């Protein structure tokens, strides 16, 4: 291998290494920012109906002082935005994939509570999806679907 080829190989390796380091730093920064990010749902009700006495709607009231909650009119006069975030950001370890899969990420409870509050305020009850027939657990595929369905409750998109 001549000198020019070696130089090109070293430069390519250094570039790839720099890209990996940049990607890792970006992932750490994003994980830190996610812990401080507001989770928001739009509710088809007036702001005075969402928090009439300044108390958070059920089930958000279960968190007590652990949550910051804001209510503001939604853009375009389309209801109300109910936003919540943890006062103490989740640790990077609790936000990791294994923790999320085990259901130990504290943000999952906030997501679930926001969805349930939206459902209660709009319909008067917590709406649950019908169980898929493949989730019976009789087969390997059914067990996988059942596991994914149970874990999806905390990971839903807001």
C-alpha positions in Angstrom: 0.0 0.0 0.0 1.5 3.3 -1.0 1.7 6.4 1.2 -1.3 8.1 -0.5 -3.6 5.2 0.1 -2.5 5.0 3.8 -3.2 8.7 4.2 -6.6 8.4 2.6 -7.4 5.4 4.9 -6.3 7.2 8.0 -8.4 10.3 7.1 -11.4 8.2 6.4 -11.1 6.5 9.8 -10.7 9.8 11.6 -13.7 11.2 9.8 -15.8 8.2 10.8 -14.6 8.4 14.4 -15.5 12.1 14.5 -19.0 11.3 13.2 -19.5 8.7 15.8 -18.4 11.0 18.6 -20.6 13.8 17.3 -23.6 11.4 17.1 -23.0 10.2 20.7 -22.8 13.8 22.0 -26.0 14.7 20.2 -27.8 11.7 21.7 -26.6 12.6 25.2 -27.8 16.2 24.7 -31.1 15.1 23.3 -31.6 12.7 26.3 -30.9 15.6 28.7 -33.3 17.9 26.9 -36.1 15.3 26.7 -36.1 15.2 30.5 -36.9 18.9 30.5 -39.3 18.9 27.6 -43.0 19.7 28.1 -45.5 17.0 27.2 -48.7 18.5 25.7 -52.1 17.4 24.7 -54.8 19.5 23.1 -58.2 19.2 24.7 -61.4 20.2 23.0 -62.7 22.2 25.9 -62.3 25.8 27.1 -59.4 26.6 29.4 -61.8 27.4 32.2 -63.2 23.8 31.9 -59.7 22.2 32.1 -58.6 23.7 35.4 -61.6 25.5 36.8 -60.3 26.0 40.4 -56.6 25.9 39.6 -56.4 22.2 40.5 -54.9 19.8 37.9 -57.4 17.4 36.3 -57.5 13.8 37.4 -55.2 11.7 37.0 -52.5 14.5 36.9 -53.4 15.4 40.5 -51.9 12.0 41.6 -48.4 13.5 40.9 -48.9 16.3 43.4 -46.0 18.8 43.4 -43.8 16.6 41.2 -45.3 18.2 38.1 -45.3 21.6 36.5 -48.6 22.1 34.7 -49.7 24.9 32.4 -52.9 25.6 30.6 -53.2 27.9 27.6 -55.6 28.4 24.6 -54.7 26.2 21.7 -53.7 28.0 18.4 -56.5 28.8 16.1 -59.1 28.7 18.9 -59.2 24.9 18.8 -59.5 24.1 22.5 -56.9 24.1 25.2 -53.3 23.0 25.5 -52.6 21.1 28.7 -48.9 20.8 29.3 -47.0 19.0 32.0 -43.4 18.1 32.8 -41.6 16.7 35.8 -40.0 19.3 38.1 -37.0 17.0 38.6 -35.8 15.9 35.1 -35.6 12.1 34.7 -32.1 10.7 35.0 -30.5 9.5 31.7 -30.5 6.0 33.2 -34.2 6.0 33.7 -34.7 7.4 30.2 -32.7 4.5 28.6 -34.2 1.9 26.4 -34.1 -0.9 29.0 -35.7 1.3 31.6 -38.5 2.3 29.2 -39.1 -1.3 28.2 -39.3 -2.3 31.8 -41.8 0.6 32.4 -39.5 2.4 34.8 -39.2 5.7 33.0 -41.1 8.3 35.1 -42.1 10.2 32.0 -44.3 7.3 30.9 -46.6 7.9 33.8 -46.9 11.6 32.8 -47.8 10.7 29.2 -50.4 8.2 30.4 -51.9 10.7 32.8 -52.1 13.4 30.1 -53.9 11.0 27.7 -56.3 9.9 30.5 -57.0 13.5 31.5 -57.8 14.4 27.9 -60.1 11.4 27.6 -61.9 12.2 30.9 -62.4 15.9 30.1 -63.6 15.2 26.6 -65.8 12.1 27.1 -66.2 11.7 30.8 -64.4 8.4 30.9 -61.0 6.9 30.0 -61.3 5.4 26.6 -59.3 2.2 26.1 -58.6 0.5 22.8 -60.2 -2.9 22.1 -57.9 -5.8 22.7 -56.6 -7.1 19.4 -57.5 -10.8 18.7 -53.8 -11.5 18.1 -53.0 -10.4 21.7 -54.6 -13.4 23.4 -51.2 -14.9 24.2 -52.0 -18.3 22.7 -49.1 -18.0 20.3 -45.6 -16.6 20.3 -46.8 -13.8 18.1 -49.7 -13.1 20.4 -47.4 -12.8 23.4 -45.2 -10.3 21.5 -48.2 -8.2 20.6 -49.5 -8.4 24.1 -46.1 -7.2 25.5 -45.9 -4.4 23.0 -49.5 -3.3 23.8 -48.8 -3.2 27.5 -45.6 -1.1 27.0 -47.2 1.2 24.5 -49.3 2.9 27.1 -46.4 4.9 28.4 -44.7 5.5 25.1 -47.6 7.0 23.0 -47.1 10.1 21.0 -48.6 13.2 22.6 
